[in-house]
Amino acid sequence: MVTLILPRLVDVSAASRRSASVLGRNVAALKPVYWLLLLSGFVEPLLYLLSIGVGVGTLVGDLPLPDGRLVSYAGFVAPAMLASSAMTGALSETTFNFFGKLKYLKLYDGMIATPVRPFEIALGELGWAMLRGSAYSAAFLGIMVALELTSVTRALATLPAAVLVGFAFGALGMAIATLLRSWQDFDLMASAQFTLFLFSGTFVPAQTYPTVLHWLIEITPLYRSVHLIRGVALGGGSWVGLLDVLYLLAMMTVGLLVAARRMGRLLYQ
C-alpha cells in the first residue's frame, strides 16, 4: 500500500518544485522597466472608475442591484473595474508575453530538455501571472476602501474572488496563446476582450439589454466574474455566487489542460 502511494506523493512534490522553478525564473528575469507596465495596468481601471464611476455617476444617480438594494453608480462600477483589472492583468501575462516566449524566444524548448513537463510550465507561468493579477486586485481594493465603496472586511473577502478570476482568465489566455499564429492575431483577441469589457454588466445592469443579448451576456466569463465580485464586495450575495465559482474553476481547469496539451504538441514535434 505504501509503495503504491509514496511514488505519487513524490511525483506531486517534484512537479510542484518544477512549477515553482518556472515561476522563480520569471522573478529572476524581472527588470525595473517591468514595474512601469504593472503601474499602467493598475492606472487604467482607476481612471475608468474616477471618470465614469464617480464623474458620470453624479448624473446617473443610484442603480438597483438584483436583490432590490440601491447603490451609488461608483459603487456599482467599482467591482466591475476590479474584475476587469484581474482579467486584464492575467491575460496580458499569459497571452502576449507567453506567446513571445513560446513562438519566438523559444524559451520553453530549453525547459523541456530538463525534467520540467509542459503542464508544469503552464502551471508555473499561471502562478507568475497571478502575482501580477493579485497585485492589481489588492491595490484596487485599497482604492475602493479609501473611497468608501466597500468595507475592509468585504475587501478582504473579495480578494480571493479576484484571484480566482485572474487564475481563470490566465489559464484561458495560455490556451488561446497556443492557438495564435502571429502577432496580428492579437488584434482579434483585443477586440474580443474590449467587447467583454463593455458588455458584461460593467457600466449598466445586464437586465437593461434585450432578452436575447441579456442571456448571451450572462454566459460570458467576465459577466460571471463581475457578478461574483459585485456580490462579495457589496454584500447580499446569493447561492448564484457558487455557480460563478464553479464556472470559473471549470474554465481554469479546461484552460490549463488545453494549454498543456497544445504546448506538448508544439514543443515535442
C-alpha positions in Angstrom: 0.0 0.0 0.0 2.8 2.4 1.0 4.8 1.5 -2.1 1.8 2.5 -4.3 1.0 5.8 -2.6 4.5 7.1 -1.9 5.7 7.4 -5.6 2.5 9.5 -6.3 3.3 11.8 -3.4 6.9 12.2 -4.5 5.7 12.9 -8.1 3.3 15.7 -6.9 6.1 17.2 -4.7 8.6 17.1 -7.6 6.1 18.6 -10.0 5.3 21.4 -7.6 9.0 22.2 -7.3 9.4 22.2 -11.0 6.4 24.6 -11.5 7.9 26.8 -8.8 11.2 26.9 -10.6 9.4 28.2 -13.7 7.9 30.9 -11.6 11.2 31.6 -10.0 12.8 32.1 -13.4 10.4 34.8 -14.2 11.1 36.6 -10.9 14.8 36.4 -11.5 14.4 37.8 -15.0 12.3 40.8 -13.8 13.7 44.1 -15.0 13.0 47.6 -13.4 11.1 48.7 -16.5 8.5 45.9 -15.8 7.2 47.9 -12.9 6.1 50.6 -15.3 3.9 48.0 -17.1 2.5 46.9 -13.8 1.6 50.5 -12.9 -0.1 51.1 -16.3 -2.3 48.1 -15.8 -3.5 49.5 -12.4 -4.0 53.1 -13.6 -6.3 52.3 -16.4 -9.2 50.8 -14.4 -8.7 53.5 -11.8 -9.2 56.2 -14.4 -12.3 54.5 -15.6 -13.6 54.4 -12.0 -12.9 58.1 -11.4 -14.1 59.4 -14.7 -17.2 57.2 -15.3 -18.0 55.8 -11.9 -17.5 59.0 -10.0 -17.8 61.6 -12.7 -20.7 60.3 -14.8 -22.1 58.8 -11.6 -23.2 62.2 -10.4 -25.5 62.4 -13.4 -26.7 58.7 -13.3 -27.6 58.5 -9.6 -28.2 55.2 -7.8 -28.7 51.9 -9.5 -30.7 48.8 -8.3 -29.0 45.5 -7.5 -30.8 42.2 -8.3 -31.9 42.0 -4.7 -33.6 45.4 -5.0 -31.0 47.4 -3.0 -29.8 50.7 -4.4 -26.1 51.6 -4.6 -24.3 54.6 -5.9 -23.1 54.4 -9.5 -19.5 54.4 -8.4 -20.3 51.5 -6.1 -21.9 49.6 -9.0 -18.9 50.2 -11.3 -16.1 49.6 -8.9 -16.4 45.8 -8.6 -16.7 45.5 -12.3 -13.4 47.5 -12.7 -11.8 45.1 -10.2 -12.9 42.1 -12.2 -11.7 43.7 -15.4 -8.4 44.6 -13.9 -7.9 41.0 -12.8 -8.8 39.8 -16.3 -6.5 42.3 -18.0 -3.5 41.6 -15.7 -3.8 37.8 -16.2 -4.4 38.0 -20.0 -1.6 40.4 -20.6 0.9 38.0 -19.0 -0.4 34.7 -20.4 -1.1 35.8 -23.9 1.4 38.4 -25.3 4.3 37.5 -23.1 3.6 33.8 -23.1 3.3 33.8 -26.9 6.6 35.5 -27.3 8.4 33.0 -25.1 6.8 30.1 -26.8 6.9 31.0 -30.5 9.8 33.5 -30.8 12.2 33.3 -27.9 11.9 29.5 -27.8 12.4 29.7 -24.1 10.4 26.5 -23.4 12.3 24.5 -25.9 15.2 24.6 -23.4 13.0 23.8 -20.4 11.7 20.6 -21.8 15.3 19.3 -22.1 15.1 19.2 -18.3 12.6 17.1 -16.3 10.1 20.0 -16.5 6.9 19.0 -18.4 4.5 21.2 -20.4 1.8 21.1 -17.7 4.4 22.2 -15.1 5.5 25.0 -17.4 1.8 26.1 -17.8 1.3 26.0 -14.0 4.4 28.0 -13.3 3.5 30.6 -15.9 0.0 30.8 -14.5 1.4 31.3 -11.0 3.6 34.1 -12.2 0.7 35.8 -14.0 -1.3 35.6 -10.7 1.4 37.5 -8.9 0.7 40.4 -11.3 -3.1 40.0 -11.2 -3.1 39.8 -7.4 -1.1 43.0 -7.1 -3.6 44.8 -9.3 -6.5 43.4 -7.2 -5.0 44.3 -3.8 -4.2 47.8 -4.9 -7.6 48.4 -6.5 -9.4 47.1 -3.4 -7.4 49.6 -1.3 -8.7 52.4 -3.5 -12.3 51.1 -3.1 -11.9 51.1 0.7 -10.4 54.6 0.6 -13.4 55.8 -1.5 -15.8 54.0 0.9 -17.1 51.9 -1.9 -16.7 48.8 0.2 -15.7 47.9 3.8 -12.3 46.5 4.9 -14.0 43.2 5.8 -15.6 42.8 2.4 -12.4 43.8 0.7 -10.6 41.0 2.4 -13.3 38.6 1.3 -13.3 40.0 -2.2 -9.5 39.4 -2.8 -9.7 35.6 -3.1 -12.6 36.0 -5.6 -10.5 38.4 -7.6 -7.6 36.0 -7.5 -9.8 33.2 -8.8 -10.9 35.5 -11.7 -7.3 36.0 -12.5 -6.5 32.3 -12.4 -9.4 31.5 -14.7 -8.5 34.2 -17.3 -4.8 33.3 -17.0 -5.5 29.7 -17.9 -7.8 30.8 -20.7 -5.2 33.2 -22.0 -2.5 30.5 -22.2 -4.8 28.2 -24.1 -5.6 30.9 -26.6 -1.9 31.8 -26.9 -1.0 28.3 -28.1 -3.6 28.7 -30.9 -2.5 32.1 -32.2 -0.4 32.1 -35.4 1.2 35.5 -35.4 1.2 38.9 -33.6 -1.6 40.1 -35.9 -4.0 37.6 -34.2 -3.8 39.7 -31.1 -5.9 42.3 -32.8 -8.8 39.8 -32.8 -8.2 39.0 -29.1 -8.0 42.6 -28.1 -11.4 43.2 -29.9 -13.0 40.3 -28.0 -11.5 41.5 -24.7 -12.8 45.0 -25.2 -16.3 43.7 -26.1 -16.4 41.7 -22.9 -15.3 44.8 -21.0 -18.2 46.9 -22.4 -21.0 44.2 -22.3 -20.6 42.3 -19.1 -22.8 44.3 -16.8 -19.8 46.7 -16.3 -21.4 50.1 -16.6 -25.1 49.2 -16.8 -27.1 46.2 -15.4 -27.3 43.4 -17.9 -31.1 43.3 -17.4 -31.4 46.6 -19.4 -30.4 44.8 -22.6 -32.8 43.0 -24.9 -33.7 39.5 -23.7 -31.5 37.5 -26.1 -28.5 39.8 -25.6 -29.0 39.6 -21.9 -28.9 35.8 -22.0 -25.7 35.9 -24.1 -24.1 38.3 -21.7 -24.8 36.2 -18.7 -22.9 33.2 -20.0 -19.7 35.2 -20.7 -16.8 34.7 -18.3 -16.3 38.4 -17.4 -20.0 38.8 -16.5 -19.8 35.8 -14.2 -16.6 37.4 -12.7 -18.3 40.8 -12.3 -21.4 39.1 -10.7 -19.3 37.2 -8.2 -17.1 40.1 -7.2 -20.0 42.6 -7.0 -21.9 40.2 -4.8 -19.0 39.8 -2.3 -17.8 43.5 -2.4 -21.3 45.0 -1.9 -22.9 42.2 0.2 -26.1 40.5 -0.5 -24.6 37.6 -2.5 -26.8 34.6 -3.1 -26.3 30.9 -4.0 -25.7 32.0 -7.6 -22.3 33.1 -6.5 -21.5 29.4 -6.0 -22.3 28.8 -9.7 -19.9 31.7 -10.6 -17.1 30.0 -8.6 -17.8 26.6 -10.3 -17.9 28.3 -13.7 -14.5 30.0 -13.1 -13.0 26.8 -11.7 -14.1 24.8 -14.7 -12.7 27.5 -17.1 -9.4 27.4 -15.2 -9.1 23.6 -15.4 -10.1 23.4 -19.1 -7.7 26.2 -19.9 -4.8 24.6 -18.2 -5.4 21.2 -19.8 -5.7 22.7 -23.3 -2.6 24.8 -22.8 -0.5 21.9 -21.5 -1.7 19.6 -24.4 -1.1 22.2 -27.1 2.3 23.0 -25.6 3.2 19.4 -25.7 2.3 19.1 -29.4 4.2 22.3 -30.2 7.3 21.6 -28.2 7.7 17.9 -28.9 7.0 18.0 -32.7 
